[in-house]
Amino acid sequence: MIWQSWSAFIAMGGYAYYVWGAVLVFFAALALELFSLKLASKKLLRELRQERQYHPAESGPP
């Protein structure tokens, strides 16, 4: 589709609320997912550090 102006592009042929709403929901979900992954990563690293403190590696072969 070719638009005649920026306002026509933003209007999206009368479907602006649907299109831009979907874009907004997509980016909100993406941001939430990235935030969730960041928190999960920090939690996992913290748990691994604690595990290493309580169970240090044995020196030498078994």
MIVO-104191 format. One record per residue: residue number from 1; residue in one letter; y, z, x of N, C-alpha, C, O, CB in turn. Coordinates in nm, 4 decimals, decimal comma. Atoms other than C-alpha are relative to their C-alpha. Glycine has a CB too. Layout:
// MIVO-104191
@seq:NUM	type:A	n.y:Y	n.z:Z	n.x:X	ca.y:Y	ca.z:Z	ca.x:X	c.y:Y	c.z:Z	c.x:X	o.y:Y	o.z:Z	o.x:X	cb.y:Y	cb.z:Z	cb.x:X
...
//
This chain:
// MIVO-104191
@seq:1	type:M	n.y:-0,1173	n.z:0,0000	n.x:0,0843	ca.y:0,0000	ca.z:0,0000	ca.x:0,0000	c.y:0,1239	c.z:0,0000	c.x:0,0890	o.y:0,1311	o.z:0,0736	o.x:0,1874	cb.y:-0,0004	cb.z:0,1217	cb.x:-0,0960
@seq:2	type:I	n.y:-0,1249	n.z:0,0089	n.x:-0,0755	ca.y:0,3436	ca.z:-0,0902	ca.x:0,1296	c.y:0,1117	c.z:0,0599	c.x:-0,0852	o.y:0,1298	o.z:0,0219	o.x:-0,2009	cb.y:0,0325	cb.z:-0,1485	cb.x:0,0395
@seq:3	type:W	n.y:-0,1090	n.z:-0,0663	n.x:0,0717	ca.y:0,6378	ca.z:0,1285	ca.x:0,0298	c.y:0,1329	c.z:-0,0630	c.x:0,0406	o.y:0,1508	o.z:-0,1081	o.x:0,1537	cb.y:0,0006	cb.z:0,1531	cb.x:0,0286
@seq:4	type:Q	n.y:-0,1305	n.z:0,0594	n.x:-0,0231	ca.y:0,9932	ca.z:0,0046	ca.x:-0,0017	c.y:0,0966	c.z:0,0971	c.x:0,0681	o.y:0,1922	o.z:0,0539	o.x:0,1325	cb.y:0,0585	cb.z:-0,0474	cb.x:-0,1310
@seq:5	type:S	n.y:-0,0889	n.z:-0,0998	n.x:-0,0589	ca.y:1,1549	ca.z:0,3309	ca.x:0,1118	c.y:-0,0786	c.z:0,1291	c.x:0,0220	o.y:-0,1927	o.z:0,1432	o.x:-0,0222	cb.y:0,1246	cb.z:0,0254	cb.x:-0,0912
@seq:6	type:W	n.y:0,0638	n.z:-0,1297	n.x:-0,0250	ca.y:1,0774	ca.z:0,6842	ca.x:0,2292	c.y:-0,0182	c.z:0,0764	c.x:-0,1301	o.y:-0,1178	o.z:0,1468	o.x:-0,1465	cb.y:0,0831	cb.z:0,0835	cb.x:0,0991
@seq:7	type:S	n.y:0,0144	n.z:-0,0711	n.x:0,1277	ca.y:1,1389	ca.z:0,8194	ca.x:-0,1214	c.y:-0,1174	c.z:-0,0562	c.x:-0,0803	o.y:-0,1859	o.z:0,0188	o.x:-0,1499	cb.y:0,1305	cb.z:-0,0097	cb.x:-0,0826
@seq:8	type:A	n.y:0,1159	n.z:0,0592	n.x:0,0662	ca.y:0,8817	ca.z:0,5743	ca.x:-0,2593	c.y:-0,1289	c.z:0,0478	c.x:0,0652	o.y:-0,2288	o.z:0,0699	o.x:-0,0032	cb.y:0,0080	cb.z:-0,1531	cb.x:0,0037
@seq:9	type:F	n.y:0,1167	n.z:-0,0521	n.x:-0,0706	ca.y:0,6381	ca.z:0,6901	ca.x:0,0083	c.y:-0,0296	c.z:0,1426	c.x:-0,0436	o.y:-0,1445	o.z:0,1770	o.x:-0,0710	cb.y:0,0216	cb.z:-0,0057	cb.x:0,1517
@seq:10	type:I	n.y:0,0182	n.z:-0,1397	n.x:0,0392	ca.y:0,6947	ca.z:1,0558	ca.x:-0,0810	c.y:-0,0449	c.z:0,0095	c.x:-0,1455	o.y:-0,1233	o.z:0,0981	o.x:-0,1796	cb.y:0,1303	cb.z:0,0794	cb.x:0,0207
@seq:11	type:A	n.y:0,0381	n.z:-0,0006	n.x:0,1415	ca.y:0,6591	ca.z:0,9771	ca.x:-0,4536	c.y:-0,1450	c.z:-0,0423	c.x:-0,0201	o.y:-0,2062	o.z:-0,0059	o.x:-0,1205	cb.y:0,0917	cb.z:-0,0920	cb.x:-0,0794
@seq:12	type:M	n.y:0,1393	n.z:0,0447	n.x:0,0031	ca.y:0,3190	ca.z:0,8143	ca.x:-0,3838	c.y:-0,0380	c.z:-0,0678	c.x:-0,1317	o.y:-0,1464	o.z:-0,0454	o.x:-0,1855	cb.y:-0,0916	cb.z:0,1175	cb.x:0,0242
@seq:13	type:G	n.y:0,0303	n.z:0,0754	n.x:0,1214	ca.y:0,3399	ca.z:0,5898	ca.x:-0,6865	c.y:-0,0208	c.z:0,0873	c.x:-0,1222	o.y:-0,0947	o.z:0,0505	o.x:-0,2135	cb.y:-0,1213	cb.z:-0,0832	cb.x:0,0216
@seq:14	type:G	n.y:0,0126	n.z:-0,0894	n.x:0,1146	ca.y:0,3708	ca.z:0,8812	ca.x:-0,9255	c.y:-0,1075	c.z:0,1063	c.x:0,0163	o.y:-0,1245	o.z:0,1906	o.x:-0,0717	cb.y:-0,0285	cb.z:-0,0798	cb.x:-0,1221
@seq:15	type:Y	n.y:0,1070	n.z:-0,0971	n.x:-0,0247	ca.y:0,0845	ca.z:1,0820	ca.x:-0,7750	c.y:0,0370	c.z:0,0996	c.x:0,1096	o.y:-0,0510	o.z:0,1547	o.x:0,1756	cb.y:-0,1284	cb.z:-0,0724	cb.x:0,0378
@seq:16	type:A	n.y:-0,0472	n.z:-0,0837	n.x:-0,1104	ca.y:0,2964	ca.z:1,2880	ca.x:-0,5358	c.y:-0,0547	c.z:0,1415	c.x:-0,0073	o.y:-0,0979	o.z:0,1958	o.x:0,0944	cb.y:0,1509	cb.z:0,0041	cb.x:0,0010
@seq:17	type:Y	n.y:0,0487	n.z:-0,1377	n.x:0,0112	ca.y:0,1938	ca.z:1,6285	ca.x:-0,6730	c.y:-0,1465	c.z:0,0101	c.x:0,0396	o.y:-0,1861	o.z:0,1035	o.x:0,1094	cb.y:0,0191	cb.z:0,0520	cb.x:-0,1425
@seq:18	type:Y	n.y:0,1418	n.z:-0,0005	n.x:-0,0340	ca.y:-0,1741	ca.z:1,5441	ca.x:-0,6433	c.y:-0,0203	c.z:-0,0255	c.x:0,1500	o.y:-0,0940	o.z:0,0479	o.x:0,2158	cb.y:-0,0750	cb.z:-0,1059	cb.x:-0,0830
@seq:19	type:V	n.y:0,0196	n.z:0,0380	n.x:-0,1405	ca.y:-0,1500	ca.z:1,3788	ca.x:-0,2998	c.y:0,0504	c.z:0,1086	c.x:0,0935	o.y:-0,0230	o.z:0,1541	o.x:0,1813	cb.y:0,0714	cb.z:-0,1323	cb.x:0,0305
@seq:20	type:W	n.y:-0,0553	n.z:-0,0989	n.x:-0,0926	ca.y:0,0809	ca.z:1,6284	ca.x:-0,1319	c.y:-0,0607	c.z:0,1375	c.x:-0,0215	o.y:-0,0689	o.z:0,2172	o.x:0,0719	cb.y:0,1508	cb.z:0,0076	cb.x:-0,0152
@seq:21	type:G	n.y:0,0727	n.z:-0,1245	n.x:0,0250	ca.y:-0,0950	ca.z:1,9186	ca.x:-0,3004	c.y:-0,1326	c.z:0,0017	c.x:0,0749	o.y:-0,1703	o.z:0,1030	o.x:0,1337	cb.y:-0,0242	cb.z:0,0188	cb.x:-0,1501
@seq:22	type:A	n.y:0,1272	n.z:0,0109	n.x:-0,0716	ca.y:-0,4249	ca.z:1,7969	ca.x:-0,1565	c.y:0,0217	c.z:0,0120	c.x:0,1509	o.y:-0,0577	o.z:0,0756	o.x:0,2201	cb.y:-0,0695	cb.z:-0,1337	cb.x:-0,0335
@seq:23	type:V	n.y:-0,0312	n.z:-0,0098	n.x:-0,1427	ca.y:-0,2655	ca.z:1,7583	ca.x:0,1879	c.y:0,0304	c.z:0,1455	c.x:0,0366	o.y:-0,0147	o.z:0,1946	o.x:0,1401	cb.y:0,1201	cb.z:-0,0917	cb.x:0,0366
@seq:24	type:L	n.y:-0,0335	n.z:-0,1407	n.x:-0,0236	ca.y:-0,1259	ca.z:2,1121	ca.x:0,1639	c.y:-0,1249	c.z:0,0879	c.x:-0,0013	o.y:-0,1416	o.z:0,1735	o.x:0,0855	cb.y:0,0997	cb.z:0,0493	cb.x:-0,1054
@seq:25	type:V	n.y:0,1246	n.z:-0,0781	n.x:0,0079	ca.y:-0,4621	ca.z:2,2574	ca.x:0,0573	c.y:-0,0867	c.z:-0,0270	c.x:0,1224	o.y:-0,1460	o.z:0,0657	o.x:0,1777	cb.y:-0,0783	cb.z:-0,0339	cb.x:-0,1296
@seq:26	type:F	n.y:0,0793	n.z:0,0333	n.x:-0,1186	ca.y:-0,6362	ca.z:2,0716	ca.x:0,3410	c.y:0,0506	c.z:0,0738	c.x:0,1234	o.y:-0,0278	o.z:0,1353	o.x:0,1958	cb.y:0,0026	cb.z:-0,1508	cb.x:0,0249
@seq:27	type:F	n.y:-0,0537	n.z:-0,0652	n.x:-0,1191	ca.y:-0,4014	ca.z:2,2048	ca.x:0,6076	c.y:-0,0078	c.z:0,1521	c.x:-0,0094	o.y:-0,0251	o.z:0,2190	o.x:0,0925	cb.y:0,1438	cb.z:-0,0426	cb.x:0,0221
@seq:28	type:A	n.y:0,0157	n.z:-0,1445	n.x:0,0176	ca.y:-0,4127	ca.z:2,5562	ca.x:0,4620	c.y:-0,1440	c.z:0,0408	c.x:0,0297	o.y:-0,1672	o.z:0,1413	o.x:0,0969	cb.y:0,0396	cb.z:0,0425	cb.x:-0,1435
@seq:29	type:A	n.y:0,1407	n.z:-0,0293	n.x:-0,0271	ca.y:-0,7939	ca.z:2,5493	ca.x:0,4695	c.y:-0,0315	c.z:-0,0156	c.x:0,1483	o.y:-0,1073	o.z:0,0637	o.x:0,2042	cb.y:-0,0907	cb.z:-0,0916	cb.x:-0,0829
@seq:30	type:L	n.y:0,0204	n.z:0,0206	n.x:-0,1428	ca.y:-0,7892	ca.z:2,4133	ca.x:0,8236	c.y:0,0560	c.z:0,1169	c.x:0,0805	o.y:-0,0090	o.z:0,1656	o.x:0,1730	cb.y:0,0650	cb.z:-0,1311	cb.x:0,0449
@seq:31	type:A	n.y:-0,0607	n.z:-0,1137	n.x:-0,0699	ca.y:-0,5525	ca.z:2,6888	ca.x:0,9389	c.y:-0,0829	c.z:0,1262	c.x:-0,0214	o.y:-0,1029	o.z:0,2038	o.x:0,0721	cb.y:0,1449	cb.z:0,0226	cb.x:-0,0484
@seq:32	type:L	n.y:0,0829	n.z:-0,1166	n.x:0,0294	ca.y:-0,7667	ca.z:2,9527	ca.x:0,7660	c.y:-0,1300	c.z:-0,0047	c.x:0,0798	o.y:-0,1744	o.z:0,0974	o.x:0,1322	cb.y:-0,0303	cb.z:0,0080	cb.x:-0,1504
@seq:33	type:E	n.y:0,1237	n.z:0,0153	n.x:-0,0773	ca.y:-1,0801	ca.z:2,8169	ca.x:0,9324	c.y:0,0230	c.z:0,0284	c.x:0,1485	o.y:-0,0569	o.z:0,0979	o.x:0,2113	cb.y:-0,0566	cb.z:-0,1413	cb.x:-0,0179
@seq:34	type:L	n.y:-0,0292	n.z:-0,0247	n.x:-0,1411	ca.y:-0,9205	ca.z:2,8172	ca.x:1,2778	c.y:0,0280	c.z:0,1479	c.x:0,0255	o.y:-0,0163	o.z:0,2033	o.x:0,1261	cb.y:0,1193	cb.z:-0,0846	cb.x:0,0452
@seq:35	type:F	n.y:-0,0275	n.z:-0,1424	n.x:-0,0116	ca.y:-0,7916	ca.z:3,1710	ca.x:1,2240	c.y:-0,1292	c.z:0,0805	c.x:-0,0074	o.y:-0,1487	o.z:0,1742	o.x:0,0700	cb.y:0,0972	cb.z:0,0448	cb.x:-0,1094
@seq:36	type:S	n.y:0,1279	n.z:-0,0678	n.x:0,0152	ca.y:-1,1361	ca.z:3,2833	ca.x:1,1091	c.y:-0,0865	c.z:-0,0160	c.x:0,1252	o.y:-0,1496	o.z:0,0801	o.x:0,1694	cb.y:-0,0739	cb.z:-0,0538	cb.x:-0,1224
@seq:37	type:L	n.y:0,0768	n.z:0,0233	n.x:-0,1221	ca.y:-1,3028	ca.z:3,1250	ca.x:1,4129	c.y:0,0551	c.z:0,0810	c.x:0,1170	o.y:-0,0213	o.z:0,1332	o.x:0,1982	cb.y:0,0001	cb.z:-0,1486	cb.x:0,0350
@seq:38	type:K	n.y:-0,0630	n.z:-0,0784	n.x:-0,1062	ca.y:-1,0536	ca.z:3,2948	ca.x:1,6445	c.y:-0,0390	c.z:0,1473	c.x:-0,0125	o.y:-0,0727	o.z:0,2108	o.x:0,0875	cb.y:0,1538	cb.z:-0,0155	cb.x:-0,0049
@seq:39	type:L	n.y:0,0388	n.z:-0,1391	n.x:0,0208	ca.y:-1,1273	ca.z:3,6358	ca.x:1,4899	c.y:-0,1483	c.z:0,0218	c.x:0,0310	o.y:-0,1847	o.z:0,1216	o.x:0,0932	cb.y:0,0304	cb.z:0,0423	cb.x:-0,1438
@seq:40	type:A	n.y:0,1431	n.z:-0,0122	n.x:-0,0259	ca.y:-1,5031	ca.z:3,5779	ca.x:1,5041	c.y:-0,0283	c.z:-0,0065	c.x:0,1493	o.y:-0,1140	o.z:0,0661	o.x:0,1996	cb.y:-0,0776	cb.z:-0,1096	cb.x:-0,0735
@seq:41	type:S	n.y:0,0180	n.z:0,0112	n.x:-0,1446	ca.y:-1,4784	ca.z:3,4744	ca.x:1,8682	c.y:0,0395	c.z:0,1296	c.x:0,0703	o.y:-0,0320	o.z:0,1771	o.x:0,1586	cb.y:0,0822	cb.z:-0,1170	cb.x:0,0550
@seq:42	type:K	n.y:-0,0435	n.z:-0,1264	n.x:-0,0604	ca.y:-1,2818	ca.z:3,7871	ca.x:1,9597	c.y:-0,0996	c.z:0,1112	c.x:-0,0278	o.y:-0,1295	o.z:0,1922	o.x:0,0601	cb.y:0,1382	cb.z:0,0397	cb.x:-0,0522
@seq:43	type:K	n.y:0,0972	n.z:-0,1031	n.x:0,0366	ca.y:-1,5304	ca.z:4,0053	ca.x:1,7717	c.y:-0,1276	c.z:-0,0148	c.x:0,0819	o.y:-0,1809	o.z:0,0845	o.x:0,1316	cb.y:-0,0323	cb.z:-0,0072	cb.x:-0,1500
@seq:44	type:L	n.y:0,1219	n.z:0,0234	n.x:-0,0766	ca.y:-1,8289	ca.z:3,8461	ca.x:1,9447	c.y:0,0184	c.z:0,0386	c.x:0,1463	o.y:-0,0691	o.z:0,1027	o.x:0,2045	cb.y:-0,0420	cb.z:-0,1462	cb.x:-0,0108
@seq:45	type:L	n.y:-0,0249	n.z:-0,0355	n.x:-0,1398	ca.y:-1,6733	ca.z:3,8823	ca.x:2,2908	c.y:0,0099	c.z:0,1513	c.x:0,0173	o.y:-0,0400	o.z:0,2055	o.x:0,1160	cb.y:0,1285	cb.z:-0,0671	cb.x:0,0501
@seq:46	type:R	n.y:-0,0107	n.z:-0,1449	n.x:-0,0054	ca.y:-1,5887	ca.z:4,2473	ca.x:2,2183	c.y:-0,1388	c.z:0,0645	c.x:-0,0096	o.y:-0,1687	o.z:0,1589	o.x:0,0636	cb.y:0,0912	cb.z:0,0513	cb.x:-0,1130
@seq:47	type:E	n.y:0,1356	n.z:-0,0526	n.x:0,0137	ca.y:-1,9472	ca.z:4,3135	ca.x:2,1051	c.y:-0,0830	c.z:-0,0249	c.x:0,1254	o.y:-0,1608	o.z:0,0614	o.x:0,1660	cb.y:-0,0685	cb.z:-0,0624	cb.x:-0,1205
@seq:48	type:L	n.y:0,0745	n.z:0,0296	n.x:-0,1228	ca.y:-2,0893	ca.z:4,1435	ca.x:2,4143	c.y:0,0446	c.z:0,0906	c.x:0,1143	o.y:-0,0384	o.z:0,1354	o.x:0,1935	cb.y:0,0182	cb.z:-0,1473	cb.x:0,0396
@seq:49	type:R	n.y:-0,0486	n.z:-0,0923	n.x:-0,1033	ca.y:-1,8660	ca.z:4,3539	ca.x:2,6413	c.y:-0,0566	c.z:0,1395	c.x:-0,0213	o.y:-0,0963	o.z:0,2053	o.x:0,0748	cb.y:0,1535	cb.z:0,0051	cb.x:0,0004
@seq:50	type:Q	n.y:0,0546	n.z:-0,1321	n.x:0,0297	ca.y:-1,9814	ca.z:4,6714	ca.x:2,4658	c.y:-0,1488	c.z:0,0045	c.x:0,0316	o.y:-0,1976	o.z:0,1029	o.x:0,0872	cb.y:0,0242	cb.z:0,0367	cb.x:-0,1470
@seq:51	type:E	n.y:0,1437	n.z:0,0068	n.x:-0,0285	ca.y:-2,3447	ca.z:4,5652	ca.x:2,4914	c.y:-0,0257	c.z:0,0062	c.x:0,1499	o.y:-0,1186	o.z:0,0731	o.x:0,1951	cb.y:-0,0608	cb.z:-0,1286	cb.x:-0,0587
@seq:52	type:R	n.y:0,0159	n.z:0,0008	n.x:-0,1451	ca.y:-2,3038	ca.z:4,5008	ca.x:2,8630	c.y:0,0291	c.z:0,1385	c.x:0,0585	o.y:-0,0339	o.z:0,1783	o.x:0,1565	cb.y:0,0925	cb.z:-0,1054	cb.x:0,0634
@seq:53	type:Q	n.y:-0,0313	n.z:-0,1341	n.x:-0,0481	ca.y:-2,1491	ca.z:4,8468	ca.x:2,9108	c.y:-0,1162	c.z:0,0955	c.x:-0,0255	o.y:-0,1482	o.z:0,1777	o.x:0,0604	cb.y:0,1272	cb.z:0,0525	cb.x:-0,0670
@seq:54	type:Y	n.y:0,1075	n.z:-0,0930	n.x:0,0358	ca.y:-2,4355	ca.z:5,0258	ca.x:2,7341	c.y:-0,1341	c.z:-0,0371	c.x:0,0615	o.y:-0,2194	o.z:0,0495	o.x:0,0808	cb.y:-0,0142	cb.z:0,0065	cb.x:-0,1495
@seq:55	type:H	n.y:0,1256	n.z:0,0474	n.x:-0,0583	ca.y:-2,7144	ca.z:4,8155	ca.x:2,8844	c.y:0,0305	c.z:-0,0858	c.x:0,1233	o.y:0,0210	o.z:-0,2084	o.x:0,1168	cb.y:-0,0831	cb.z:-0,0811	cb.x:-0,1047
@seq:56	type:P	n.y:-0,0294	n.z:0,0818	n.x:-0,1189	ca.y:-2,6183	ca.z:4,7104	ca.x:3,2376	c.y:-0,1257	c.z:-0,0732	c.x:0,0484	o.y:-0,2379	o.z:-0,0265	o.x:0,0291	cb.y:0,0569	cb.z:0,0885	cb.x:0,1137
@seq:57	type:A	n.y:0,1117	n.z:0,0813	n.x:-0,0497	ca.y:-2,8346	ca.z:4,4427	ca.x:3,3975	c.y:-0,0728	c.z:0,0759	c.x:0,1100	o.y:-0,0112	o.z:0,1400	o.x:0,1951	cb.y:0,0500	cb.z:-0,1379	cb.x:0,0526
@seq:58	type:E	n.y:0,0795	n.z:-0,0650	n.x:-0,1045	ca.y:-3,1167	ca.z:4,5748	ca.x:3,6083	c.y:0,0132	c.z:-0,0795	c.x:0,1282	o.y:0,0225	o.z:-0,2022	o.x:0,1252	cb.y:-0,1492	cb.z:0,0126	cb.x:-0,0418
@seq:59	type:S	n.y:-0,0074	n.z:0,0698	n.x:-0,1276	ca.y:-3,0954	ca.z:4,4944	ca.x:3,9756	c.y:-0,1403	c.z:-0,0345	c.x:0,0473	o.y:-0,2296	o.z:0,0503	o.x:0,0454	cb.y:0,0737	cb.z:0,0855	cb.x:0,1055
@seq:60	type:G	n.y:0,1270	n.z:0,0448	n.x:-0,0526	ca.y:-3,3819	ca.z:4,2926	ca.x:4,1173	c.y:-0,0905	c.z:-0,0557	c.x:-0,1086	o.y:-0,0639	o.z:-0,0396	o.x:-0,2277	cb.y:-0,0687	cb.z:0,1128	cb.x:0,0710
@seq:61	type:P	n.y:0,0926	n.z:0,0602	n.x:0,0957	ca.y:-3,6736	ca.z:4,1102	ca.x:3,9561	c.y:-0,0855	c.z:0,1077	c.x:-0,0680	o.y:-0,1027	o.z:0,2164	o.x:-0,0130	cb.y:-0,0904	cb.z:-0,1034	cb.x:0,0704
@seq:62	type:P	n.y:0,0812	n.z:-0,0985	n.x:0,0741	ca.y:-3,8935	ca.z:4,2871	ca.x:3,6958	c.y:-0,1329	c.z:0,0283	c.x:0,0624	o.y:-0,2099	o.z:0,1088	o.x:0,0100	cb.y:-0,0224	cb.z:-0,0462	cb.x:-0,1387
//
